[in-house]
Amino acid sequence: MAAAAATVTAVSSGGKRERDIVDAGMPKKAKRGRPPPPPEEVETFLAAAESTLARRFAAKYNYDVVKDAPMDGRYEWVRVGP
């Protein structure tokens, strides 16, 4: 197996030698952009998306995934298994 790190020697325009250690296993750093949103904003966004999905599922299949219970509607749910 090849070594994880390789040594690269470069000569700058001033004639000085520079040694850089390049790790082949490390991914390149991502470009800096906007900072990530605060955790509260992420939680609010995901809670709203989850609520919307739960309402759509309940309307389509008459099953409440939050309470894990069937609802009255066009399907009749039957418990299977223990």
The first five atom37 places (N, CA, C, CB, O) and aatype in JSON, in Angstrom:
{
  "aatype": [12, 0, 0, 0, 0, 0, 16, 19, 16, 0, 19, 15, 15, 7, 7, 11, 1, 6, 1, 3, 9, 19, 3, 0, 7, 12, 14, 11, 11, 0, 11, 1, 7, 1, 14, 14, 14, 14, 14, 6, 6, 19, 6, 16, 13, 10, 0, 0, 0, 6, 15, 16, 10, 0, 1, 1, 13, 0, 0, 11, 18, 2, 18, 3, 19, 19, 11, 3, 0, 14, 12, 3, 7, 1, 18, 6, 17, 19, 1, 19, 7, 14],
  "atom_mask": [
    [1, 1, 1, 1, 1],
    [1, 1, 1, 1, 1],
    [1, 1, 1, 1, 1],
    [1, 1, 1, 1, 1],
    [1, 1, 1, 1, 1],
    [1, 1, 1, 1, 1],
    [1, 1, 1, 1, 1],
    [1, 1, 1, 1, 1],
    [1, 1, 1, 1, 1],
    [1, 1, 1, 1, 1],
    [1, 1, 1, 1, 1],
    [1, 1, 1, 1, 1],
    [1, 1, 1, 1, 1],
    [1, 1, 1, 0, 1],
    [1, 1, 1, 0, 1],
    [1, 1, 1, 1, 1],
    [1, 1, 1, 1, 1],
    [1, 1, 1, 1, 1],
    [1, 1, 1, 1, 1],
    [1, 1, 1, 1, 1],
    [1, 1, 1, 1, 1],
    [1, 1, 1, 1, 1],
    [1, 1, 1, 1, 1],
    [1, 1, 1, 1, 1],
    [1, 1, 1, 0, 1],
    [1, 1, 1, 1, 1],
    [1, 1, 1, 1, 1],
    [1, 1, 1, 1, 1],
    [1, 1, 1, 1, 1],
    [1, 1, 1, 1, 1],
    [1, 1, 1, 1, 1],
    [1, 1, 1, 1, 1],
    [1, 1, 1, 0, 1],
    [1, 1, 1, 1, 1],
    [1, 1, 1, 1, 1],
    [1, 1, 1, 1, 1],
    [1, 1, 1, 1, 1],
    [1, 1, 1, 1, 1],
    [1, 1, 1, 1, 1],
    [1, 1, 1, 1, 1],
    [1, 1, 1, 1, 1],
    [1, 1, 1, 1, 1],
    [1, 1, 1, 1, 1],
    [1, 1, 1, 1, 1],
    [1, 1, 1, 1, 1],
    [1, 1, 1, 1, 1],
    [1, 1, 1, 1, 1],
    [1, 1, 1, 1, 1],
    [1, 1, 1, 1, 1],
    [1, 1, 1, 1, 1],
    [1, 1, 1, 1, 1],
    [1, 1, 1, 1, 1],
    [1, 1, 1, 1, 1],
    [1, 1, 1, 1, 1],
    [1, 1, 1, 1, 1],
    [1, 1, 1, 1, 1],
    [1, 1, 1, 1, 1],
    [1, 1, 1, 1, 1],
    [1, 1, 1, 1, 1],
    [1, 1, 1, 1, 1],
    [1, 1, 1, 1, 1],
    [1, 1, 1, 1, 1],
    [1, 1, 1, 1, 1],
    [1, 1, 1, 1, 1],
    [1, 1, 1, 1, 1],
    [1, 1, 1, 1, 1],
    [1, 1, 1, 1, 1],
    [1, 1, 1, 1, 1],
    [1, 1, 1, 1, 1],
    [1, 1, 1, 1, 1],
    [1, 1, 1, 1, 1],
    [1, 1, 1, 1, 1],
    [1, 1, 1, 0, 1],
    [1, 1, 1, 1, 1],
    [1, 1, 1, 1, 1],
    [1, 1, 1, 1, 1],
    [1, 1, 1, 1, 1],
    [1, 1, 1, 1, 1],
    [1, 1, 1, 1, 1],
    [1, 1, 1, 1, 1],
    [1, 1, 1, 0, 1],
    [1, 1, 1, 1, 1]
  ],
  "atom_positions": [
    [[0.84, -1.18, 0.0], [0.0, 0.0, 0.0], [0.88, 1.23, 0.0], [-0.95, 0.0, 1.21], [1.91, 1.25, 0.67]],
    [[0.5, 2.24, -0.73], [1.29, 3.46, -0.83], [1.23, 4.23, 0.48], [0.79, 4.33, -1.98], [0.29, 4.09, 1.26]],
    [[2.23, 5.01, 0.72], [2.27, 5.82, 1.93], [1.15, 6.85, 1.9], [3.63, 6.51, 2.08], [0.79, 7.36, 0.84]],
    [[0.61, 7.16, 3.07], [-0.51, 8.09, 3.16], [-0.07, 9.53, 2.92], [-1.18, 7.98, 4.53], [-0.87, 10.35, 2.47]],
    [[1.19, 9.85, 3.21], [1.67, 11.22, 3.03], [2.81, 11.22, 2.02], [2.12, 11.83, 4.38], [3.63, 10.3, 1.99]],
    [[2.85, 12.26, 1.22], [3.92, 12.41, 0.25], [4.58, 13.76, 0.49], [3.39, 12.3, -1.22], [3.91, 14.73, 0.86]],
    [[5.88, 13.84, 0.29], [6.59, 15.09, 0.47], [6.77, 15.75, -0.88], [7.95, 14.86, 1.16], [7.22, 15.12, -1.84]],
    [[6.42, 17.03, -0.94], [6.54, 17.79, -2.18], [7.48, 18.95, -1.91], [5.14, 18.3, -2.7], [7.3, 19.7, -0.94]],
    [[8.5, 19.1, -2.76], [9.44, 20.2, -2.61], [9.22, 21.16, -3.77], [10.91, 19.7, -2.57], [9.21, 20.75, -4.93]],
    [[9.03, 22.42, -3.45], [8.81, 23.42, -4.48], [9.82, 24.54, -4.3], [7.36, 23.98, -4.42], [10.3, 24.8, -3.2]],
    [[10.13, 25.19, -5.39], [11.05, 26.32, -5.35], [10.24, 27.56, -5.64], [12.23, 26.15, -6.37], [9.61, 27.66, -6.69]],
    [[10.26, 28.52, -4.7], [9.5, 29.75, -4.9], [10.24, 30.66, -5.85], [9.23, 30.46, -3.57], [11.4, 30.41, -6.2]],
    [[9.59, 31.73, -6.26], [10.21, 32.66, -7.21], [11.43, 33.34, -6.6], [9.2, 33.7, -7.66], [12.29, 33.83, -7.34]],
    [[11.53, 33.39, -5.28], [12.68, 34.01, -4.62], [13.85, 33.06, -4.51], [0.0, 0.0, 0.0], [14.91, 33.44, -4.01]],
    [[13.68, 31.82, -4.96], [14.77, 30.86, -4.91], [14.81, 30.06, -3.62], [0.0, 0.0, 0.0], [15.65, 29.17, -3.48]],
    [[13.93, 30.34, -2.67], [13.9, 29.58, -1.42], [13.16, 28.27, -1.64], [13.24, 30.4, -0.28], [12.22, 28.21, -2.45]],
    [[13.57, 27.23, -0.93], [12.89, 25.94, -1.03], [11.8, 25.87, 0.03], [13.88, 24.76, -0.87], [12.01, 26.28, 1.18]],
    [[10.66, 25.36, -0.37], [9.56, 25.16, 0.57], [9.21, 23.67, 0.56], [8.32, 26.04, 0.19], [9.16, 23.05, -0.5]],
    [[8.98, 23.12, 1.74], [8.55, 21.72, 1.82], [7.13, 21.69, 2.34], [9.5, 20.89, 2.74], [6.81, 22.22, 3.4]],
    [[6.29, 21.05, 1.57], [4.89, 20.89, 1.96], [4.6, 19.4, 2.11], [3.93, 21.53, 0.91], [5.01, 18.6, 1.28]],
    [[3.93, 19.07, 3.14], [3.47, 17.69, 3.32], [2.04, 17.65, 2.79], [3.55, 17.23, 4.84], [1.16, 18.36, 3.28]],
    [[1.82, 16.81, 1.8], [0.51, 16.67, 1.2], [-0.03, 15.31, 1.6], [0.56, 16.83, -0.36], [0.57, 14.28, 1.28]],
    [[-1.15, 15.29, 2.29], [-1.76, 14.04, 2.71], [-2.76, 13.63, 1.65], [-2.45, 14.18, 4.11], [-3.75, 14.31, 1.41]],
    [[-2.48, 12.5, 1.01], [-3.33, 12.04, -0.08], [-4.7, 11.61, 0.42], [-2.67, 10.89, -0.82], [-5.65, 11.6, -0.37]],
    [[-4.84, 11.24, 1.7], [-6.11, 10.76, 2.22], [-7.05, 11.87, 2.68], [0.0, 0.0, 0.0], [-8.22, 11.6, 2.93]],
    [[-6.58, 13.08, 2.8], [-7.4, 14.17, 3.31], [-8.15, 14.85, 2.17], [-6.53, 15.2, 4.07], [-7.55, 15.15, 1.13]],
    [[-9.44, 15.09, 2.33], [-10.19, 15.81, 1.3], [-9.79, 17.27, 1.29], [-11.71, 15.67, 1.51], [-9.32, 17.81, 2.29]],
    [[-9.98, 17.9, 0.15], [-9.67, 19.33, 0.06], [-10.69, 20.11, 0.87], [-9.66, 19.81, -1.42], [-11.85, 19.71, 0.99]],
    [[-10.24, 21.22, 1.42], [-11.15, 22.05, 2.22], [-12.19, 22.68, 1.32], [-10.37, 23.14, 2.99], [-11.9, 23.08, 0.2]],
    [[-13.39, 22.76, 1.83], [-14.48, 23.38, 1.08], [-14.27, 24.89, 1.07], [-15.86, 23.01, 1.69], [-13.65, 25.46, 1.97]],
    [[-14.8, 25.51, 0.05], [-14.72, 26.97, -0.02], [-15.55, 27.56, 1.1], [-15.19, 27.49, -1.39], [-16.6, 27.04, 1.47]],
    [[-15.08, 28.64, 1.61], [-15.82, 29.31, 2.67], [-16.96, 30.09, 2.07], [-14.9, 30.23, 3.51], [-16.77, 30.88, 1.14]],
    [[-18.11, 29.87, 2.59], [-19.3, 30.57, 2.13], [-20.02, 31.15, 3.32], [0.0, 0.0, 0.0], [-19.41, 31.67, 4.26]],
    [[-21.31, 31.05, 3.27], [-22.1, 31.53, 4.39], [-21.9, 30.6, 5.58], [-23.6, 31.63, 4.0], [-21.7, 29.4, 5.4]],
    [[-21.97, 31.15, 6.77], [-21.88, 30.27, 7.95], [-23.15, 29.43, 8.05], [-21.66, 31.11, 9.25], [-24.2, 29.83, 7.56]],
    [[-23.06, 28.28, 8.69], [-24.26, 27.44, 8.82], [-25.32, 28.16, 9.65], [-23.9, 26.07, 9.45], [-24.99, 28.99, 10.51]],
    [[-26.58, 27.85, 9.41], [-27.64, 28.5, 10.2], [-27.58, 28.04, 11.65], [-29.03, 28.2, 9.6], [-27.04, 26.98, 11.96]],
    [[-28.14, 28.84, 12.54], [-28.14, 28.44, 13.95], [-28.97, 27.18, 14.16], [-28.68, 29.58, 14.84], [-29.92, 26.93, 13.42]],
    [[-28.63, 26.38, 15.16], [-29.36, 25.12, 15.4], [-30.86, 25.31, 15.59], [-28.79, 24.43, 16.62], [-31.64, 24.45, 15.19]],
    [[-31.26, 26.42, 16.2], [-32.69, 26.67, 16.42], [-33.41, 26.8, 15.07], [-32.91, 27.94, 17.27], [-34.53, 26.31, 14.92]],
    [[-32.79, 27.47, 14.11], [-33.39, 27.66, 12.79], [-33.49, 26.32, 12.06], [-32.56, 28.66, 11.97], [-34.49, 26.06, 11.39]],
    [[-32.48, 25.5, 12.17], [-32.5, 24.17, 11.54], [-33.61, 23.33, 12.16], [-31.12, 23.46, 11.69], [-34.36, 22.67, 11.44]],
    [[-33.71, 23.35, 13.48], [-34.73, 22.57, 14.18], [-36.13, 23.03, 13.78], [-34.55, 22.7, 15.71], [-37.01, 22.2, 13.55]],
    [[-36.35, 24.33, 13.68], [-37.64, 24.87, 13.27], [-37.99, 24.43, 11.86], [-37.65, 26.4, 13.36], [-39.12, 24.02, 11.59]],
    [[-37.02, 24.51, 10.95], [-37.24, 24.11, 9.57], [-37.59, 22.64, 9.47], [-36.0, 24.41, 8.73], [-38.54, 22.27, 8.79]],
    [[-36.82, 21.78, 10.15], [-37.06, 20.34, 10.08], [-38.38, 19.95, 10.75], [-35.91, 19.59, 10.72], [-39.06, 19.04, 10.28]],
    [[-38.74, 20.62, 11.85], [-40.01, 20.33, 12.53], [-41.18, 20.68, 11.61], [-40.11, 21.12, 13.85], [-42.16, 19.93, 11.56]],
    [[-41.09, 21.8, 10.9], [-42.17, 22.18, 9.99], [-42.28, 21.18, 8.84], [-41.92, 23.6, 9.43], [-43.39, 20.81, 8.44]],
    [[-41.15, 20.75, 8.31], [-41.17, 19.78, 7.21], [-41.74, 18.44, 7.68], [-39.74, 19.58, 6.63], [-42.53, 17.81, 6.97]],
    [[-41.35, 18.01, 8.88], [-41.85, 16.75, 9.42], [-43.35, 16.82, 9.68], [-41.11, 16.39, 10.71], [-44.07, 15.86, 9.41]],
    [[-43.81, 17.94, 10.19], [-45.24, 18.12, 10.45], [-46.04, 18.08, 9.15], [-45.48, 19.45, 11.17], [-47.11, 17.47, 9.09]],
    [[-45.52, 18.72, 8.12], [-46.2, 18.72, 6.82], [-46.29, 17.31, 6.26], [-45.46, 19.63, 5.82], [-47.34, 16.91, 5.76]],
    [[-45.2, 16.56, 6.35], [-45.21, 15.17, 5.85], [-46.18, 14.3, 6.65], [-43.8, 14.58, 5.93], [-46.88, 13.47, 6.07]],
    [[-46.23, 14.49, 7.96], [-47.14, 13.7, 8.8], [-48.59, 14.0, 8.44], [-46.9, 14.0, 10.3], [-49.41, 13.09, 8.37]],
    [[-48.92, 15.29, 8.2], [-50.29, 15.65, 7.82], [-50.66, 15.07, 6.46], [-50.46, 17.16, 7.8], [-51.77, 14.58, 6.28]],
    [[-49.74, 15.12, 5.5], [-50.02, 14.57, 4.17], [-50.22, 13.07, 4.23], [-48.88, 14.91, 3.2], [-51.12, 12.53, 3.58]],
    [[-49.39, 12.38, 5.01], [-49.5, 10.93, 5.15], [-50.84, 10.58, 5.81], [-48.32, 10.36, 5.98], [-51.52, 9.66, 5.37]],
    [[-51.2, 11.32, 6.87], [-52.46, 11.06, 7.58], [-53.65, 11.28, 6.65], [-52.58, 11.96, 8.82], [-54.62, 10.51, 6.69]],
    [[-53.6, 12.31, 5.83], [-54.71, 12.57, 4.91], [-54.82, 11.48, 3.85], [-54.54, 13.95, 4.24], [-55.92, 11.12, 3.44]],
    [[-53.7, 10.96, 3.4], [-53.7, 9.97, 2.33], [-54.05, 8.57, 2.84], [-52.35, 9.94, 1.64], [-54.83, 7.86, 2.2]],
    [[-53.49, 8.17, 3.98], [-53.63, 6.8, 4.45], [-54.44, 6.66, 5.73], [-52.29, 6.21, 4.66], [-54.51, 5.57, 6.29]],
    [[-55.05, 7.72, 6.22], [-55.79, 7.77, 7.47], [-55.07, 7.03, 8.61], [-57.19, 7.18, 7.28], [-55.65, 6.19, 9.3]],
    [[-53.79, 7.36, 8.77], [-52.97, 6.78, 9.84], [-52.14, 7.9, 10.44], [-52.06, 5.61, 9.3], [-51.44, 8.62, 9.73]],
    [[-52.2, 8.04, 11.76], [-51.46, 9.07, 12.46], [-50.09, 8.51, 12.86], [-52.24, 9.58, 13.71], [-50.0, 7.68, 13.77]],
    [[-49.04, 8.96, 12.17], [-47.7, 8.44, 12.45], [-47.13, 8.99, 13.75], [-46.76, 8.77, 11.3], [-46.24, 8.37, 14.34]],
    [[-47.62, 10.13, 14.21], [-47.14, 10.71, 15.46], [-47.63, 9.88, 16.64], [-47.6, 12.18, 15.6], [-46.86, 9.56, 17.54]],
    [[-48.92, 9.54, 16.62], [-49.51, 8.73, 17.7], [-49.37, 7.24, 17.42], [-50.98, 9.09, 17.89], [-49.65, 6.42, 18.3]],
    [[-48.95, 6.88, 16.22], [-48.84, 5.49, 15.78], [-50.17, 4.75, 15.97], [-47.71, 4.77, 16.56], [-50.24, 3.69, 16.58]],
    [[-51.23, 5.38, 15.42], [-52.57, 4.82, 15.57], [-53.38, 5.07, 14.3], [-53.28, 5.44, 16.8], [-53.24, 6.12, 13.66]],
    [[-54.23, 4.11, 13.93], [-55.09, 4.32, 12.77], [-56.17, 5.36, 13.05], [-55.73, 2.99, 12.34], [-56.55, 5.58, 14.2]],
    [[-56.64, 5.99, 12.0], [-57.71, 6.99, 12.1], [-58.89, 6.49, 11.28], [-57.23, 8.41, 11.61], [-58.76, 5.57, 10.48]],
    [[-60.04, 7.1, 11.5], [-61.21, 6.77, 10.68], [-60.98, 7.31, 9.28], [-62.52, 7.34, 11.29], [-60.47, 8.42, 9.11]],
    [[-61.37, 6.53, 8.27], [-61.21, 6.98, 6.9], [-61.43, 5.86, 5.92], [0.0, 0.0, 0.0], [-62.11, 4.88, 6.23]],
    [[-60.85, 6.0, 4.75], [-61.11, 5.05, 3.67], [-60.38, 3.71, 3.82], [-60.73, 5.66, 2.37], [-60.74, 2.75, 3.15]],
    [[-59.35, 3.63, 4.67], [-58.64, 2.36, 4.88], [-59.02, 1.79, 6.24], [-57.1, 2.57, 4.78], [-59.29, 2.53, 7.18]],
    [[-59.04, 0.45, 6.33], [-59.24, -0.22, 7.6], [-57.91, -0.87, 7.97], [-60.41, -1.27, 7.53], [-57.43, -1.76, 7.27]],
    [[-57.34, -0.43, 9.06], [-56.05, -0.94, 9.49], [-56.24, -2.15, 10.39], [-55.24, 0.15, 10.2], [-57.08, -2.14, 11.28]],
    [[-55.44, -3.18, 10.16], [-55.47, -4.39, 10.96], [-54.06, -4.63, 11.49], [-55.99, -5.62, 10.13], [-53.1, -4.63, 10.73]],
    [[-53.95, -4.84, 12.82], [-52.63, -5.07, 13.41], [-52.14, -6.46, 13.05], [-52.68, -4.89, 14.95], [-52.88, -7.43, 13.18]],
    [[-50.91, -6.55, 12.61], [-50.29, -7.81, 12.21], [-49.08, -8.04, 13.12], [-49.88, -7.81, 10.69], [-48.3, -7.12, 13.37]],
    [[-48.93, -9.25, 13.59], [-47.77, -9.58, 14.4], [-48.03, -9.39, 15.88], [0.0, 0.0, 0.0], [-49.16, -9.12, 16.28]],
    [[-46.98, -9.54, 16.7], [-47.15, -9.47, 18.16], [-47.48, -8.09, 18.67], [-45.91, -9.95, 18.84], [-47.65, -7.9, 19.87]]
  ]
}
